[in-house]
Amino acid sequence: MLIRYKKAFEKIAMGLLSFMPNEKDIKKLQQTIKQYENEENWQLFLWKIEDDVIGLIGVQLKDQLVEIQHISVNPSHRNQGVGKNMLKSIKQIYEGKTILPNEYTAAFCENCNDEEL
């Protein structure tokens, strides 16, 4: 289930973000989290199963465009369709808008075999 990011999930979100190749540095991670917390057009969602947060997806809203900035799944839950489910949920939330990956999320989105991305 996709839920909106809350400050209480900051550490788990930073841990999941750290799996992104461009988010290895702690200062960069802190800047990214602050961006999601403070900028209205940046939205971060967490994928929760029971009490565990196992994935995240972050988007930037630009008029009718939703650009996927970050997408990450806990390594112990990979290859189970979590990424694909997060992408489907984002499509439902932002129905009618164009959803595109950025340079860092394009390969992941392609691996999810999502024809529309």
Secondary structure, 3 states (H helix, E strand, C coil): CEEECCHHHHHHHHHHHCCCHHHCCHHHHHHHHHHHHHCCCEEEEEEEECCEEEEEEEEEEECCEEEEEEEEECHHHCCCCHHHHHHHHHHHHCCCCEEEECCCCHHHHHHCCCCCC
